[in-house]
Amino acid sequence: MRILVTNDDGIRSEGIKALAKMASGFGDVYVVAPEGECSAMSHRISVRTVLKTREYDFPVPVKKAFSVSGTPADCVKLALAHLLDIKPDYVFSGINNGYNAGCDILYSGTVGAAMEGLAGGLKAIAFSNGFDGSYEVIDHELASLTKEVMEREISGSQIWNINFPGCSLAEYKGVLWDQKIAPFQFYKDIYDMKETDEGIEFMAGGIPYTEQIELDGTDMSAIMNGYTSVGKIRCSVF
């Protein structure tokens, strides 16, 4: 099997190293990822822009690795059109530093890269984790869950979306399948306003949702209650 690994946190992130290492257990791995941070870029692509691409000395053994001075979707486009001499079977995108659940999926560069893989005729999986940096659940679940996901049926208009809970292994409760997308954002928008001589400035940020979620069967309910959420995202274009 041939697997293209990408992300939106940048080629130096811990998440992409863990994902590429796991993917090597399934076959040949090729890494094409943004040179720097590209979170919340959704499915954005670059136009009328020079995309600088460099071969990268990736810290995990892979067939080839490239950094790209563009978006996550750019990385997949360039990989399929020019950088790889093979066509991958899968796109693995992540492991994102922060959940891609609820309406935040709309903004996700991780999901955008996976969707670009789908547009290129490939199967794709988006992987995300909590912001706390804990990899206990991922270390325990990642390889076996990925194998099970790949063995399950999915339509040609969908990708898999996996969110691991930011909790310890002792607190972990297991996997919930076919979780629906919660109808609101996990990260609440925060805009800190400051008046200047030139006008009004806003510092954009966000804070995690912390209130009790009663929407059982949703991705956000699963991760906030110590479960890994596995669901499907449909691309309405196909």
N, C-alpha and C positions, 0 to 999 in steps of 0.2 A: 504494500500500500504506500501511496505517496501523499504526504500531508504538508500543506502550506500553513505555517504558524505566523500569526500577526497579532497586533493589539492596538490600543490607543494610548497607553501609558508610556510608550517609547521602548526602543530596543534594549535599553539598559535595565528595565524594570525586573523586579524579582518574579513577578507573575509569569512573564513570557519565558523565563528560564525554566520555571517549574513545568510549564505547559509543554515546552519543547522536549524536555527530558522525559516526560511521561509519553509523549507522542512517539518517541523513538522506539518504544516497545511495540508499536504497531507497524512500523515500516520506516521508509526514508523520509526525513524531515528537512524542509526548506523554510528558512525564516526570512520574511520580508516585512519590516516594521518601521514605523516613523522614527526619525532621528531624535525627536524630542516629544514632549507632552502634547497630546492631541485629544484630550478628553472633551466630551460634549460636542464633537464635530459631526455627529450623526453620519449621514451618507454623503457629506460634502466631498467634492472633487476639485482639483485645481485646474484652472483654465488660464491661458496666456501667461503662464508662470514657468520658470525653469525649475525642474525637479532634479535636485542633486542626489545621485545614487552612488553609494560606496559599498564595496565588499567589506564585511564586518567580521572581526575575529570573535565569534560567538563563544561564550564560556562553556557551553554544553555541546558535545559532538553532534554536528548536523552535516548534511550534504553541502549546503551553501547557505550563507546569510548575507543580507543586504540591509543597509539603512537607507531611508528615503526622506528627503526634506519636504514631505507632503503629508496628506491626510491618511487615515487608515484605509479608506476606499481607494485612494491613489496607489497605495502599496499593493493591494490585490490586483488592481488593473495592470500595473507595471509588471507584476510577477507573472501574470497570465499572458501578457502581450510580448514581453521582451526578456525578462530576467531569468526565467526558468526554461530549460530545454525539454521539459516534460510537462504534461498536464496533470495537476494533482487530482486525487480522488476526493479529498476533503479540505476544507478550511477550518482550522481551529483558531478562534480569536479570544485573546485574554492572556492570563487570568486577570481580569480587571480589578483594580484597587478601588472597591466600592461596588455596591449592588447595582445591577441593571434590572430593576423591577418596577412595576406600576407604570405610570406615564413617563417616567424617566427613560424608558426604552426608546422613546421618540428622539431623544437627544444623544443617545449612546454611540460613540465612535466604535466601540467594541461590536455592537450589533450592526452598525453600518458596514463594517468590514466583512462580517459574516453574510450580510445581505448582498454585498458585491460579489462574494463567492457564489451565492445562489444565482445571481444574474449571469455569472460566467458558466453556469451549468454544473456547479459543484454542490455537494452536500456540505452543510456548515453547522458548526456548533459554537455558540458564544458562552464563555465561562466568566463568572464574576465571584468576588469574595467580599467580605465586610472590610471596612476601613481600618479595623484594629490590627491588621497584619498577622493574625493568627493563621497558621497553616495546618493545625492539628487535624481538622476535619478533611481538608484537601489531601493531606498525606495519607489519610485512611481510606478515602473514597474515590479519589480522582481516576485512577486507572480502571478499576472495576466498574465504576459508574459510566465512564466513557465507553467502555466495551459494550455495556448493556444498551446504552443509547444508540450506538452504531448498529446494533442488531435489530432495533425496533423500526417499524415502518414509519415513514414520513412522506408527505406529498411533495411534489416538485415545486410547490409554492411556499414552503415553510422551512424554517431553520429551528434547531433546538436552542433553548435558552436555559442555562444552568446557573443557579445562584447558591453558593455554599454559605451557610450561616456563620457569622462572626462569633463563634462560641468555642469553648474548649471541647475536647472529645468526651469528657465526662458529662458535659451538658447536652451533648448531641443526641437527637432522637431518631434520626434516620432520614429516608428519602420519601418525598411526596411527589407523585407523578401527575402529569396533566393539570398542572396548576394554571388557573386563569390569571390574566393580567389585572391587577387591582386598578380601579378607575381613578386613581389620584397619584400624585408624586410621592416618592419616598423621601426625597430631599426637598425641604421647604425652601423656597427662594427668599433670600435676604438681600436687600439693597440699602446699604448705608449711604445716606445722602450728605453731601458737603457742598456748601456754597463757596464759590471762588470768584475772583474778579472777572473771570472769563465765562462764568455761568454756573450751572449746577452739575456736580459730578456724583456718580453712583458707583460704589464699590460692590460688585456682585458677588454673592456667595450663597451658601446653603447649609442647612442643618438637618440632620436625620430626623425622620418621623419617630416619635417616641410614644405616642398615645396607643391605647389598646385598640387592636384591630379585630373587629368582629366578622370580617368577611372571610369565612372559612372557604378553603378551596382556591385561594388566591396566592400569588407568589409572595406578596408582602407578609401575609399572615404566616406562611410557612417559615420564612427566614427569621421572623421576629419571635417565633416559638421554637427555635432550635432545630428546624428541619432543612434539608437541602430541597430547594424547589426546582423541579424539572418541568418545563412547559414548551409549547411551540409558538412561534411568531409567524404569522402569515404575511407575505408580501402581496398587497392587493393588485399590483401590476400584472402578476402572472395568473 
